[in-house]
Structure formats: structure tokens, C-alpha cells
Amino acid sequence: MKIELYLNSEKGHLKAGYPYYETLSSKSIGTWHGPSSGYYIPKDVFVGYSEEEKEMRDQITRMADKYNFELKVYDVSKTRYRFRAFFKGVRETPTAVIGRKKFIGTISEDEILAAIKK
């Protein structure tokens, strides 16, 4: 049996305060930005999942190992997985999809086993 888990990672901005060359396809295009006060290069970095999503992921991972289920985890912050979630009818995270049943939020082991037996 396959279980699909949809999560939404949080992203943050990291400020890097060093000079850089503007690049295009890894080739310098000649503009040097020297150090200046208040000049930062914003970068998106992975921050993590919410506590509820971490708990659900850990719980379902333990169950998948225990009962030998196939587990697929999708991060809907990525566009391709956001479309997959949309077409599966997933509108909130965390959501577990077992067969045609959706479970939003926390889920008990009994509910998972009952959904699998159907």
C-alpha cells in the first residue's frame, strides 16, 4: 500500500554581506559590486517544516517501516508537487493520502490501518 504525505516547507531569507560578480550562466558579465554598507545578497534557504508536520512525518515514517508500506513525501513549496497536490485535492498541509482517503492534520495509527484495510 502506498501512502502519500504532503508537507509545506518554510523558506526564509539569508543575507550574505559580501561583494559578488553578477553572473549569467556562470560567466562574468563584468559588473563588480564592492562592499558597501547595507548591501546584501538575499538568498532563499530551507528553514524546515512546522512542528505538526514534523510529528506527522515521523509518525507515518515509523508506521511505514513497521508495516512495510511505501511512503512518498511531497513538499508543496516546489511547483511540480504543488500541482500534484492540487490535482489530488489537497488544499492544506500536512495531509496524508491513503488510496482515495485524505487525512488532514494529525492522524492516529488506527485510522491509517483502517484506511489501508478498506
Secondary structure, DSSP 8 states (H G I E B T S, - for coil): -EEEEEE--EEEEEEE-S-EEEEETTEEEEEEE---TT--EEEEEEEE--HHHHHHHHHHHHHHHHHT-EEEEEETTSHHHHHHHHHHT--SSSEEEETTEEEES---HHHHHHHHH-
